[in-house]
Amino acid sequence: MKFLQELYLGEKIIPKVDGIVKRIKTEKVVPNLYLITMASHPDNMLDLVPEWEVLQKGYPKETLRIVGLAENKKAAIKLMQSIIEESIKVTGSADIRAYLEVKWEGQA
């Protein structure tokens, strides 16, 4: 599991992000938390995953690249929308995958 250095965060996550990231890394449940991740399928832009799902046995955590955290599903969808809008504003394109890959490469 890897985290984007400059995570996109829901408003209620911001003040407690360090503790939440620590809980995710130690595989402890964070109620109502949603993860925004790089898409697992090449045809998709992003994946929206409830945190409890990641804790299930057999979930492919090793390849999971987290770009955002939100306090609930509604906030996660809003956050995804802002990521898409940012990509369009910065690159002129809605190719979110390419936009975020540049961010991942920049932190290597």
Phi, psi and omega in degrees: 000129179233149180243135173299136183302316179256075182300144170276132187230141171291155185306317184281349180275328187312308184291344184233024185300319182298315178295322180292315179299319178299317179296320178297314182296328179266011176057048174251144183292135171242106185305135176068003183288137175240139178256136172256121186234164172299142185298139179279343180241136184298341179277349182259159178272309183217162172245145176245115188233125173294139185302323181299330181294323180294334181282350182290145176299140177088351179290133183286074183292329186301325184262000184288125178241109185271127179251342182203159178226138179221153187284347177194176185295318180298316179294324180294318179295319177298319179294320177299319178299318181291327176295316179297315179298320178297316180300315180296318181295317184282317187252344185079010183225153175264020177280080185299320181302311180296319180299314182286329177300322177298320177296318179298316180296326181292340181261357182288000000 
